[in-house]
Amino acid sequence: MRLETQTIHTPDGIELFVRTYHPKKFDPARTLYWVHGLGEHGGRHEHLAQVLADRGWRMIIADLRGHGRSTGIRTHVRSFHEYVDDIAHVWTQMELNTGRTVLLGHSMGGLIAARTAQSQLIAPSSLILSSPLLGLKLRVNPVTLMLGTLLVRVVPTARFSNGIDPRNMTHDPEFSTLRRNDPYINKTVTASWYFAMRDAMSAAQAHAENVSLPVLALQGTLDRTTDPDAMADWWLRIRSQEKSMIVLEDHFHELFFEPDWRETIQKTIDWLDLRVQSLSISASSST
């Protein structure tokens, strides 16, 4: 596997740090475009990129604005349309193959990926959602919510804890320790981000029928961060003729960081391989 990094500039002046993991036998037509979750960054996912590369997949992951090594106010947006526009901009700048690139989003990245698919700014061949933020399981303190409601009008960048408990992310002690000690993990959000997130969740649910491409959803039964019921309701209402769901018993939120992450990524790749064949397979089947 070979890692390539680059910086892509957005029209509004943000510098997005993008990692591209190439397999040794590079097939440019098979790409998984990964969208990470809240407060994290693309550098955490190298273990997954290696497995994907071994199966002939290129993986692209950009640190979202305000995350990781990208610029922008930390975990702050006025609207989730900013994230959606960034995903589409990276797609365009990297000239990704529309029919042979799959969009995968985890948690907040799942919400962003869903809204990107609904926006139709890009046309991925398939959509994969891991523990998507289509409903919130975390309880927000009513006092904090009231304070945020007041501050968002006058100090939209006022910061609050994001409420994420590392103990509820994974059962794997090594991954848990790495997460707690990661200097690029951000543990707060702005008031503006919170209300933008709520608006995006409402829009994703209201326009579920706008999703018609093949969809794979992955969800853990012990997720205490995002709401599995909200995801299931959304999944039932999308218009995709080809949709699958993998329910992982006794799994926390970060499915690709659980002790059996190898099995989960292999199941995901098996689903991918059925929908985006390699060039060599396509060539041999056409002769």
ZIDA-V988497 format. One record per residue. OMEGA is omega in whole degrees, 0 to 359 (NA if undefined). NEAR is the number of other ideal C-beta (glycine too) atoms within 12 Angstrom. D_CENTER is the distance of its C-alpha to the mean C-alpha in Angstrom with 2 decimals. Layout:
<<OMEGA,NEAR,D_CENTER> <OMEGA,NEAR,D_CENTER>>
This chain:
<<179,25,21.84> <180,18,22.01> <175,22,19.71> <178,19,20.00> <177,22,18.83> <176,20,19.41> <179,20,19.15> <183,30,18.46> <179,20,20.17> <179,29,19.05> <180,14,21.93> <170,18,21.96> <177,14,22.41> <175,29,19.12> <181,24,18.75> <179,41,15.32> <187,33,15.43> <174,38,14.08> <174,36,14.41> <179,33,15.47> <183,34,16.54> <171,25,19.44> <180,26,21.21> <175,15,24.94> <191,18,25.78> <174,22,23.55> <187,28,22.84> <183,21,21.38> <180,26,20.77> <185,37,18.15> <171,40,14.80> <181,46,11.27> <188,46,8.97> <177,48,5.85> <186,51,3.25> <185,46,3.99> <184,46,5.43> <172,48,8.82> <182,35,11.63> <185,41,10.43> <185,35,10.28> <183,35,10.06> <180,30,13.46> <195,34,12.65> <184,38,11.43> <179,22,14.79> <178,25,16.03> <179,37,13.52> <180,34,14.31> <178,23,17.93> <178,29,17.83> <180,38,16.13> <179,30,18.79> <179,20,21.48> <175,29,20.68> <180,31,20.82> <168,42,17.24> <178,38,16.20> <176,45,12.73> <176,43,11.58> <179,45,9.19> <169,43,10.15> <180,42,10.55> <178,49,9.78> <182,40,13.21> <180,38,14.85> <172,41,12.84> <184,35,14.17> <172,26,16.62> <179,38,15.81> <182,23,18.38> <177,30,18.46> <185,25,19.33> <177,27,17.24> <180,38,14.55> <168,37,16.50> <172,36,16.29> <181,26,18.90> <177,24,16.66> <173,41,13.03> <178,24,14.67> <176,33,14.61> <181,47,10.87> <179,36,11.29> <179,28,14.37> <179,43,12.92> <180,44,10.49> <181,34,13.67> <177,28,15.88> <178,43,14.37> <182,33,14.53> <183,19,18.13> <181,22,19.20> <176,26,18.22> <182,15,19.85> <181,31,17.40> <187,23,19.16> <185,23,18.28> <186,20,19.44> <175,28,18.16> <181,37,14.57> <179,44,11.79> <179,49,8.36> <178,49,5.68> <178,47,2.37> <174,45,3.42> <175,47,5.92> <176,45,6.08> <176,46,2.69> <175,48,4.38> <179,45,7.28> <180,50,6.76> <178,49,6.29> <179,50,9.18> <177,47,11.12> <177,40,10.90> <179,44,12.33> <182,34,14.80> <182,27,15.85> <174,17,16.97> <175,24,16.76> <182,34,15.52> <176,23,16.22> <179,43,13.97> <181,31,16.02> <181,37,13.65> <176,46,10.42> <180,45,8.75> <179,52,7.17> <181,51,7.36> <188,50,9.12> <180,54,7.74> <177,46,9.41> <175,47,12.05> <187,31,14.76> <176,34,15.56> <179,29,17.53> <178,28,18.30> <178,13,21.70> <179,23,22.30> <181,14,25.86> <179,10,27.97> <178,11,29.71> <180,23,26.52> <179,21,25.38> <179,14,28.84> <179,20,28.83> <179,31,25.47> <179,21,26.87> <187,16,29.83> <185,21,28.18> <180,28,25.51> <186,13,28.50> <178,13,30.28> <186,16,27.96> <180,25,24.39> <175,24,23.24> <189,24,24.82> <177,27,22.66> <174,32,22.04> <179,20,20.59> <175,31,17.06> <182,25,18.68> <178,34,16.38> <181,21,18.76> <180,29,17.98> <180,20,20.34> <182,26,18.10> <185,39,15.08> <173,36,16.79> <185,24,20.33> <184,25,20.45> <180,16,22.71> <178,16,21.94> <180,30,18.17> <178,24,19.07> <178,16,21.61> <180,24,19.43> <182,32,16.92> <184,18,19.95> <183,13,21.52> <182,22,18.70> <180,15,20.05> <177,25,16.78> <180,30,15.32> <188,32,16.06> <181,22,17.44> <173,24,18.26> <176,36,17.19> <177,31,19.58> <179,33,21.34> <179,31,20.10> <184,39,16.39> <182,40,17.18> <173,29,19.02> <177,34,16.61> <179,41,13.92> <178,27,16.66> <181,22,17.54> <177,39,14.12> <179,32,14.06> <180,22,17.62> <179,26,17.04> <179,42,14.31> <182,33,16.88> <184,19,19.83> <180,23,18.70> <183,30,17.38> <178,16,20.20> <179,23,18.84> <181,37,16.45> <180,22,18.70> <177,32,16.93> <184,28,16.50> <169,41,13.80> <177,40,13.02> <177,41,11.89> <184,40,11.99> <175,41,13.35> <183,38,15.58> <180,22,18.86> <179,25,19.17> <179,39,15.98> <183,25,17.46> <176,41,14.53> <189,45,13.02> <179,28,15.61> <181,34,15.91> <179,18,18.66> <178,31,16.76> <181,42,14.19> <179,25,17.30> <178,21,19.10> <182,42,16.51> <180,33,16.42> <187,20,20.22> <178,23,20.52> <185,34,18.48> <182,20,20.99> <175,26,19.48> <183,11,22.44> <180,18,20.38> <182,27,17.98> <176,26,17.58> <175,24,16.48> <177,29,16.61> <184,23,17.71> <183,30,18.02> <174,15,21.05> <178,15,21.36> <173,33,17.80> <191,38,16.17> <185,45,12.62> <188,44,11.16> <182,48,12.10> <175,47,11.70> <176,39,13.92> <182,34,16.56> <180,21,19.99> <184,22,19.56> <180,31,16.23> <178,21,18.23> <181,19,19.10> <180,34,15.63> <178,36,14.37> <176,20,17.74> <179,26,17.43> <180,37,14.16> <177,33,16.00> <178,19,19.07> <179,29,17.40> <185,37,16.13> <178,22,19.65> <185,18,21.31> <178,29,19.63> <181,35,19.57> <177,23,22.68> <179,26,23.65> <182,19,26.20> <178,16,28.89> <180,17,28.51> <182,16,28.48> <183,12,31.51> <181,10,33.47> <183,10,32.92> <181,9,34.21> <NA,7,37.43>>
